[in-house]
Amino acid sequence: MKYYKLFLNIFIILFVGTAVAQTTVRNPIIWADVPDDDIIRVDDTYYMVSTTMFFSPGAPIMKSKDLFSWEICNYVYDILADGDVQTLKNGKHDYSHGQWAASLRYHEGTFYVFFGSYGTNKSYIFKTKDIEKGTWTRNEIFGMYHDASILFDDDGRKYLVYGGSGEIKIKEFNNEMTDFKRGGADKVLFRTGLSGLAGEGSHIQKIGKYYYIFIIAWPNGKGRIEICYRSRDLLGNYENKIVLDSGLGSYGSGVAQGGIVDTPDGKWYGLLFQDHGSVGRIPVLVPVNWQNDWPIMGVNGKAPLTFQIEGNFKGTQLAKSDDFDYSSNRLSLEWQWNHNPDNTAWSVTDRPGWLRLKNKYIAPELLKARNTLTMRTEGPACSGVVKLDTSNMKVGDYAGLSAFQYNYGNVGVYVADNGERRIYMASNGGYNGNADVTNSRNNIVQEVKLNGKEIYLKTDFRFSTVKSDGSASNNIDKVNFYYSLDGNQWNKIGKEIGMTYDLKLFTGYRNALFSYPTKNTGGYADFDYFEYQREEWNSPNFAEEEKEDPNGYLFHNTFERGIDGWSSRGSAQVSFNKNTAYDGNGSIYCSERGANWSGASSNLSPNVFKPGNAYSFSVVVKYEEGPASQIFYLTLQYDDGSGETQYEKVSIVEVAKGQWTQLYNTNYKIPDRACNMLFYVETEKGEDSFYVDEAIGAPAGTAIDGPKSSLTPSNNSSLECFSTKLGYPCCQQTKDVVYEDNDGQWGVENNDWCGITKESASSATCWSTGLGYPCCSLTNTDVYYIDESGNWGIENDDWCGISN
């Protein structure tokens, strides 16, 4: 059993001096389906509740310490109701219904959540003392109270503000918050008088002397807007003002619907959301400035594309890899079931380290099948991979991986009537904008025979690209499907699906693991792991502190349990590989590169790797297809502080095909003012796939063992060769740097810099002065400077040496 879990880079956090690094965080702060946000702060912790409709468990609670980095810490309920609607029985379903916009409040030591459900035609009041780990009690109220918001007033009375279609109402709770108060306040507070989406999504707050009610509207002929109503008398007359009318950069969909929250140091922010195509409705953070007691949102009236924050940035991961290695049947909080699960029909303990989905209920197609396990997707692009064991599937069973929405696409295996296993890709043959979800049917687009029992399946989502100013492009919303027999070589199958955010489900697309029978129950499918990757967006600049590395390394990615936080660069796909490793049991495999610069990358934290300081870096690489040898680069990409992206080669090594080879530099100096650093592996030419193992960062001068290139001279022990101090070999033909190779490059042999002799150097600061060559003016004599043409230690057509 292999462990496949997406780990962040393991960094030991080192604090040097008092300078605090700044990190650029981009809006949307979460590029995933997290709609109808309601946010509060308790002491130094922010909490948010959002909508997950028909998925179970439901009403996720997220927490944050900085408003930018969020994690799921709890759910309000496991099961909301258990009727035919919630269990997909007798042709019924809860799609587009379930749990709708919730209100979250904290009052006198208790947390409260209120929401309504069109699926049950009831509303619910949940309470807990421990929002992160506790269980919730609940009271039910008959009737659906739409887009509601709780208010605890200063006089001890408690209210609910709710409504839609431009009519906002108020109703008073009883003192116990178990139902409404008989004879209590019950009236319409105001009507907006707008056309179109006239007003809903209420968030009420008492701030200072005013009651503020924030709503969303989408008047005919305009975009979505955030309107604030205020009054000094809760039940009196209200005045209003548009407080935000903005898209996000050049992506014009209006940012709206949400409330505001203050920070411990007195700043204010609004947390709203933006409709963003098939990925869903995504949270956007906006600063709030008070003007004449009005909370005006944005920067010069616009939602900002970026924020600058100080210190560590943890990031948000609402989708993660999972190796299904659990001690009990309790899944990670990132997972949710489509409708209510049958907990007797799944297990992660029957076969330790595998998810087993048991085929207990006959269904004709995916949207009618029970026990489908889902996880959000994220923009701008992402992918999911599973390994499926079909050994115990029966005739008529279907299992695999879905791009899950009404207009779904599935890639998987089914067992034909003759017992043959068939790899297939299917779409929803009943999908139609005017049709009902119940008309869905499994439409097989392509199928091929599976000769074995195990198969790897992949979904590849592209929602948008990111423009140079940080704005999202117009929606691309495409997903493709692949299968592999070994987890490395992928075959596209079926057709590309144009994804649509369909209100018949009212959720963004998800990865979904499914298994269902169409003929007989009793079979089951086993999933070894789910591996998730996303295109870089608001990547963390540090990870939680881990125990000290026994070798003193600052990070050490062994790829034993997954891709260890590495990601793809360009068109490349980075995946965990269990079949090939330099050391241990795993490596990462970089395929589908498309260009020589497209490769495998990892973030470097500026809190660990300080600009202006030197460090030791090493990775081990191998490739198996292509020319007899290739030049590999270990490269640093960084912002230079002026907004320009720069690139420096950390190591350049010629690698022989089929041989693990180390790329290393024991004394690489990170450029001054470098930030937003990426450390990546690429090649000089070609697009061949390659493996990466044993990625290490360490203090300068740390010797890191690794396999040296068989194409590079091994005479590295001589004290006469100063390049050994830098991790580069001596010249084979001559140890003197004045040697000129066939390409006319000073001190370069087999594409590797090779040094000078001790006798040829002077005692001056710049060794090259002993040979009659000037010091480098740009790099102050660092030999690992590379000029614009990519030449080692060359400046103004003159070789320029190393420092003493």
Salt bridges, closest charged atoms under 4 A:
ASP36 OD1 - ARG281 NH1 3.74
ASP38 OD2 - ARG105 NH1 3.04
ASP38 OD1 - HIS203 ND1 2.95
ASP44 OD1 - LYS65 NZ 3.14
GLU71 OE2 - LYS314 NZ 3.54
GLU108 OE2 - HIS107 NE2 3.71
GLU132 OE1 - LYS63 NZ 2.91
GLU140 OE1 - LYS122 NZ 2.94
GLU140 OE2 - ARG138 NH2 3.12
ASP147 OD2 - HIS146 NE2 3.30
ASP154 OD2 - LYS206 NZ 2.84
GLU167 OE1 - LYS169 NZ 3.57
GLU167 OE2 - ARG191 NE 2.81
GLU172 OE2 - ARG157 NE 2.87
GLU172 OE2 - LYS181 NZ 3.65
ASP186 OD2 - LYS171 NZ 2.79
GLU200 OE1 - HIS146 NE2 3.21
GLU239 OE2 - ARG230 NE 2.79
ASP245 OD2 - LYS222 NZ 3.83
ASP262 OD2 - ARG41 NH2 3.33
ASP275 OD2 - ARG224 NH2 2.67
ASP293 OD2 - LYS209 NZ 3.77
ASP323 OD1 - LYS5 NZ 3.82
GLU334 OE2 - LYS320 NZ 3.73
ASP342 OD2 - LYS360 NZ 3.14
ASP350 OD2 - LYS358 NZ 2.88
GLU365 OE2 - LYS368 NZ 2.87
GLU378 OE2 - ARG534 NH1 3.26
ASP389 OD2 - ARG351 NH1 2.90
ASP417 OD1 - LYS519 NZ 3.69
GLU420 OE2 - ARG422 NH1 2.67
GLU420 OE1 - LYS449 NZ 3.88
GLU447 OE1 - ARG422 NE 3.08
GLU454 OE1 - LYS387 NZ 3.40
ASP526 OD2 - ARG351 NH1 2.99
ASP526 OD1 - ARG356 NE 2.79
ASP528 OD2 - LYS387 NZ 3.76
GLU535 OE1 - ARG462 NH2 2.61
GLU536 OE1 - ARG26 NH2 2.84
GLU544 OE2 - LYS314 NZ 2.73
GLU592 OE2 - LYS458 NZ 3.97
GLU624 OE2 - LYS622 NZ 3.41
GLU682 OE2 - LYS649 NZ 3.68
GLU694 OE1 - HIS556 NE2 2.71
GLU720 OE1 - LYS735 NZ 3.69
